[in-house]
């Protein structure tokens, strides 16, 4: 394109010199012809801009992150002029249109339609536009091009995915051991007491030695182990960064919160989620209905918290019990969070901080002793790899 433009400029200059020295109908005709070329090219670009049609279709506008859904677009020439060198590019910050190159140029004859069917995949939770981003039209002589936004856009709502963790490892250096929880179907343990066998009791609960001694079938009494309550603090404060980085960060925090709640829910461990949406809120999760409510919250929530995560920690410390385990999910790591974490430890709680970001926080993290677990998670890390150890 640049070479063609240089040739056009050279042609205009030469015809101008020719007119200056010789004059005449031919020289003036060539000169005005050279001047008309860029004008005609621009008129063509504007004409295509006004007459070219694009239609986009998607299987459904609500989807789960990572889901591949059907997508197609239709380019149509409803005019009597050939549309040459038309190029479409796709939005790629949050989604990927698969098996179609953005470098391809289309040429549409009068009345022609070009339909492309493929799949599209969204990479982050949230609401944003997907599909065709911009249209580039180039004139016949490849001198100029016009770039404009696609006239039709698809607004997608992407639901967060739930990562199923098989284990959760948080390393406690003070005790020289690993705190590891694994989902089990039954957390009941046998007590020392026995009772008479009743029809319907499971055979594995029969206490055979006691039955032989008493000469009648007896079974063990089962009691439930005391549960450690988990407090999950989620930072819903808005991050001051560019939009793409912010969407990726929010997606990572939501995904981690859901993965942890799903894990503890399957472990039959009660969870209290503490967050700020128009004030401090507490959501108790002890069953599937509670988890579904939290999932819906994560689907619709906007990061607009009034309280910082450090003030959220300090104001809710009175809720903690000395048998609780607190996990903090935050995209900011400050001196106030360090102080709040030590205050929680002083109350007899175990504390883990999961910091989401790429900033170097080593000067602050070294202030945490081995009683507080700290893990930095960067955007390109997989949550399962970090949380499962």
C-alpha positions in Angstrom: 0.0 0.0 0.0 2.8 2.4 0.8 4.5 1.7 -2.5 1.3 2.3 -4.4 0.8 5.6 -2.6 4.3 6.8 -3.4 3.7 6.0 -7.1 0.5 8.0 -7.0 2.3 11.0 -5.5 5.1 10.7 -8.0 2.5 10.5 -10.8 0.8 13.7 -9.5 4.1 15.5 -9.3 5.2 14.5 -12.8 1.8 15.5 -14.4 2.0 18.8 -12.5 5.5 19.4 -14.0 4.2 18.4 -17.4 1.4 20.9 -17.2 3.7 23.7 -16.1 6.1 23.2 -19.0 3.8 22.1 -21.9 0.2 22.8 -21.1 -2.5 21.5 -23.5 -5.5 19.2 -23.2 -3.5 16.0 -22.7 -1.3 17.3 -19.9 -4.2 18.9 -18.1 -6.2 15.7 -18.6 -3.5 13.6 -17.0 -3.0 16.1 -14.2 -6.7 16.2 -13.2 -6.9 12.4 -13.7 -4.1 12.0 -11.2 -5.9 14.3 -8.7 -9.2 12.4 -9.1 -7.7 9.0 -8.1 -7.5 9.6 -4.4 -10.9 11.3 -4.4 -12.5 8.4 -6.2 -10.8 6.0 -3.8 -12.2 7.8 -0.7 -15.6 8.0 -2.2 -15.5 4.2 -2.8 -14.4 3.6 0.8 -17.3 5.7 2.1 -19.7 4.0 -0.2 -18.7 0.5 1.0 -18.9 1.7 4.6 -22.5 2.8 4.1 -23.6 -0.3 2.0 -21.7 -3.2 3.4 -23.6 -5.5 5.8 -22.4 -7.8 8.6 -24.6 -10.2 10.6 -23.4 -12.2 13.6 -25.2 -15.2 15.2 -24.3 -17.1 18.4 -25.8 -20.2 20.0 -26.5 -18.4 23.2 -25.3 -15.2 24.9 -24.9 -16.7 28.3 -22.1 -19.3 28.7 -19.6 -20.7 31.1 -16.0 -19.7 31.0 -14.0 -22.0 28.7 -17.2 -23.4 27.0 -17.0 -23.7 23.2 -20.2 -22.6 21.6 -21.4 -22.2 18.0 -20.7 -18.9 16.3 -21.2 -17.7 12.7 -21.1 -14.5 10.8 -22.5 -13.4 7.5 -20.9 -10.9 5.1 -23.3 -9.6 2.4 -23.1 -7.4 -0.6 -26.6 -6.2 -1.3 -25.5 -3.7 -3.9 -24.5 -3.6 -7.6 -20.8 -2.9 -7.1 -18.1 -5.4 -6.2 -16.7 -5.0 -2.7 -13.0 -5.8 -2.9 -10.4 -6.3 -0.1 -12.8 -6.4 2.9 -11.2 -7.7 6.1 -12.7 -8.4 9.5 -10.8 -8.7 12.8 -12.1 -10.3 16.0 -12.1 -9.2 19.6 -9.3 -11.2 21.2 -8.8 -9.7 24.7 -11.4 -11.9 26.4 -12.4 -14.4 23.7 -11.1 -16.4 20.8 -12.9 -17.1 17.5 -11.5 -20.5 16.5 -10.3 -21.7 13.1 -10.7 -18.3 11.3 -7.8 -16.0 10.6 -8.1 -12.2 10.9 -5.6 -11.8 8.1 -8.0 -13.1 5.4 -9.5 -10.6 2.9 -12.9 -11.1 1.3 -14.1 -10.1 -2.1 -17.9 -10.0 -2.6 -19.5 -9.7 -6.0 -22.9 -8.0 -6.3 -25.5 -9.9 -4.4 -23.0 -12.4 -3.0 -23.0 -13.7 0.6 -20.2 -15.2 2.5 -21.0 -17.3 5.6 -18.5 -18.6 8.1 -19.4 -21.0 10.8 -17.1 -21.9 13.7 -16.9 -21.9 17.5 -16.0 -19.2 20.0 -14.6 -19.5 23.5 -14.6 -16.9 26.3 -11.7 -16.9 28.7 -12.9 -14.8 31.6 -16.0 -14.4 33.7 -17.9 -11.1 33.2 -20.0 -9.2 30.7 -18.3 -8.0 27.6 -18.5 -7.9 23.8 -17.3 -10.7 21.6 -17.2 -11.5 17.9 -16.1 -9.1 15.2 -14.2 -6.1 16.4 -13.3 -4.0 13.4 -13.8 -3.9 9.6 -11.1 -2.8 7.2 -12.0 -1.8 3.7 -9.3 -1.2 1.1 -9.8 0.6 -2.3 -9.3 -1.1 -5.7 -5.8 0.3 -6.2 -4.7 -0.5 -2.7 -3.9 3.1 -1.9 -6.0 3.8 1.2 -8.0 1.9 3.7 -10.9 2.7 6.1 -11.1 1.0 9.5 -14.3 1.2 11.5 -16.0 -0.7 14.4 -18.3 -3.5 13.6 -21.9 -2.2 13.3 -23.3 -5.1 15.2 -21.8 -6.4 18.5 -22.6 -9.4 20.7 -22.9 -8.7 24.4 -22.0 -12.0 26.2 -22.5 -12.9 29.8 -19.8 -15.4 30.9 -20.4 -17.4 34.0 -17.5 -18.4 36.2 -16.4 -22.0 36.1 -16.1 -24.2 39.2 -12.7 -25.9 39.6 -13.0 -29.2 41.4 -10.0 -29.6 43.8 -9.0 -33.0 44.9 -7.0 -31.7 47.9 -6.0 -28.4 49.5 -2.5 -28.0 50.9 -1.5 -25.0 52.9 2.0 -25.3 54.3 2.5 -24.3 58.0 6.2 -23.9 58.6 5.8 -23.4 62.3 4.5 -26.9 62.8 6.7 -28.4 60.1 3.7 -30.1 58.6 1.1 -29.7 55.9 -2.5 -28.9 56.6 -4.3 -31.2 54.1 -8.0 -31.7 53.7 -9.6 -34.3 51.4 -13.2 -34.6 50.5 -14.8 -37.7 52.1 -18.3 -39.0 51.9 -18.8 -39.6 55.6 -17.0 -37.8 58.5 -18.7 -39.8 61.2 -16.3 -41.8 63.5 -17.1 -44.6 65.9 -17.5 -43.8 69.5 -16.6 -46.2 72.3 -20.2 -46.7 73.3 -22.3 -49.6 71.9 -26.0 -50.3 71.5 -28.2 -53.2 70.7 -28.3 -54.1 67.0 -31.5 -52.9 65.2 -32.7 -54.0 61.7 -31.3 -51.7 59.1 -28.0 -51.1 60.8 -25.0 -51.5 58.4 -23.1 -54.8 59.0 -19.8 -52.9 59.2 -21.0 -51.2 62.3 -21.4 -54.4 64.2 -19.0 -54.8 67.1 -18.1 -58.5 66.8 -16.0 -58.8 69.9 -18.6 -57.2 72.1 -21.4 -59.2 70.4 -19.5 -62.5 71.2 -19.0 -61.4 74.8 -22.6 -60.3 75.4 -24.0 -63.1 73.2 -26.2 -60.7 71.2 -25.6 -58.4 68.3 -24.5 -54.9 69.3 -23.3 -52.0 67.1 -21.0 -49.1 67.7 -22.5 -45.7 68.3 -21.3 -43.1 65.8 -20.6 -39.5 66.6 -19.6 -36.7 64.3 -16.2 -35.1 64.5 -16.2 -31.4 65.5 -15.8 -29.3 62.5 -13.3 -26.5 62.0 -15.1 -23.4 60.7 -13.6 -21.7 57.7 -13.8 -17.9 57.2 -13.3 -16.8 53.6 -12.6 -13.1 53.1 -13.1 -12.0 49.5 -11.8 -8.6 48.3 -14.5 -7.0 46.0 -12.8 -3.6 45.9 -12.2 -2.2 42.4 -8.7 -2.5 41.1 -7.2 0.6 39.5 -5.8 -0.8 36.3 -6.6 -1.1 32.6 -9.9 -2.9 31.8 -8.3 -6.1 30.4 -6.1 -6.6 33.5 -9.0 -5.9 35.8 -11.3 -8.4 34.1 -8.6 -11.1 34.3 -7.9 -10.3 38.0 -11.5 -10.4 39.0 -12.0 -13.7 37.2 -9.1 -15.2 39.1 -10.4 -14.1 42.5 -14.0 -15.3 41.8 -12.6 -18.7 40.5 -10.5 -19.2 43.6 -13.4 -18.3 45.9 -15.7 -20.8 44.2 -13.1 -23.5 44.1 -12.5 -23.2 47.9 -16.2 -23.1 48.8 -16.9 -26.1 46.6 -14.0 -28.0 48.2 -15.1 -27.2 51.8 -18.7 -27.9 50.9 -17.7 -31.4 49.7 -15.7 -31.9 52.9 -18.8 -31.1 54.9 -16.9 -28.2 56.4 -19.0 -25.0 57.1 -17.8 -21.8 55.4 -18.5 -18.2 56.2 -17.9 -16.0 53.2 -17.3 -12.4 54.3 -17.4 -9.6 51.7 -18.5 -6.1 51.1 -21.3 -5.2 48.7 -23.1 -2.0 49.8 -21.9 -2.9 53.3 -20.3 -5.9 55.0 -22.2 -9.1 54.2 -21.8 -12.7 55.6 -23.0 -15.8 53.7 -23.0 -19.1 55.5 -22.3 -22.1 53.2 -23.2 -25.5 54.6 -25.1 -27.1 51.8 -25.7 -27.1 48.1 -28.4 -24.5 48.2 -26.0 -22.1 50.0 -23.3 -22.8 47.5 -25.7 -22.2 44.6 -26.6 -18.8 46.2 -22.9 -17.9 46.4 -22.3 -19.0 42.8 -25.2 -16.7 41.7 -23.5 -13.9 43.7 -20.2 -14.5 41.9 -22.0 -14.4 38.6 -23.6 -11.0 39.1 -21.2 -9.2 41.4 -19.4 -6.0 40.5 -16.1 -5.1 42.2 -17.3 -1.9 44.0 -16.7 -2.5 47.6 -16.9 0.4 50.0 -14.4 -1.1 52.5 -10.9 -2.0 51.8 -9.9 -5.6 52.6 -7.9 -4.5 55.7 -10.9 -2.7 57.2 -13.1 -5.7 56.4 -10.7 -7.9 58.3 -10.6 -5.7 61.4 -14.3 -5.0 61.6 -15.2 -8.7 61.4 -12.6 -10.1 63.8 -15.2 -10.2 66.6 -16.9 -13.0 64.6 -13.9 -15.3 64.8 -13.6 -18.4 67.0 -10.4 -19.8 68.2 -10.9 -22.9 66.2 -11.5 -21.1 62.9 -9.3 -21.0 59.8 -9.3 -17.7 57.9 -8.4 -17.4 54.2 -8.0 -14.0 52.7 -8.4 -13.5 48.9 -7.1 -10.0 47.9 -5.6 -8.1 45.0 -3.9 -5.6 47.4 -1.3 -6.4 49.9 -0.5 -3.6 52.4 0.9 -2.9 55.9 -2.7 -2.8 57.2 -3.4 -6.4 56.0 -0.2 -7.5 57.8 -1.4 -5.9 61.0 -4.9 -7.3 60.7 -3.5 -10.8 60.0 -1.4 -10.7 63.2 -4.4 -9.6 65.1 -6.4 -12.6 63.8 -3.5 -14.9 64.8 -3.4 -13.4 68.3 -7.0 -14.5 68.7 -6.0 -18.1 68.1 -6.9 -18.4 64.4 -4.9 -19.9 61.5 -4.5 -17.4 58.7 -3.7 -17.9 55.0 -3.3 -15.0 52.5 -3.7 -15.5 48.8 -2.5 -12.4 47.0 -3.5 -11.9 43.3 -1.1 -9.7 41.3 2.2 -9.3 39.7 3.6 -6.6 41.9 6.7 -7.3 43.9 5.5 -7.6 47.5 8.5 -9.3 49.0 9.3 -6.4 51.3 5.9 -6.8 52.9 5.7 -10.6 52.8 8.9 -11.0 54.8 7.2 -9.3 57.7 4.9 -12.3 58.0 6.3 -15.0 60.2 5.7 -18.8 59.8 2.3 -18.6 61.6 0.8 -17.0 58.5 0.7 -18.7 55.1 1.3 -16.4 52.2 0.9 -17.3 48.5 1.2 -14.9 45.5 -0.9 -16.0 42.5 -0.2 -14.4 39.1 -2.8 -14.2 36.3 -1.4 -16.9 34.1 -1.2 -19.5 36.9 -3.8 -22.3 37.1 -5.7 -22.2 40.4 -5.7 -26.0 40.8 -1.9 -26.1 40.5 -1.5 -23.5 43.2 -4.1 -24.7 45.7 -3.4 -28.4 45.4 0.3 -27.9 46.0 
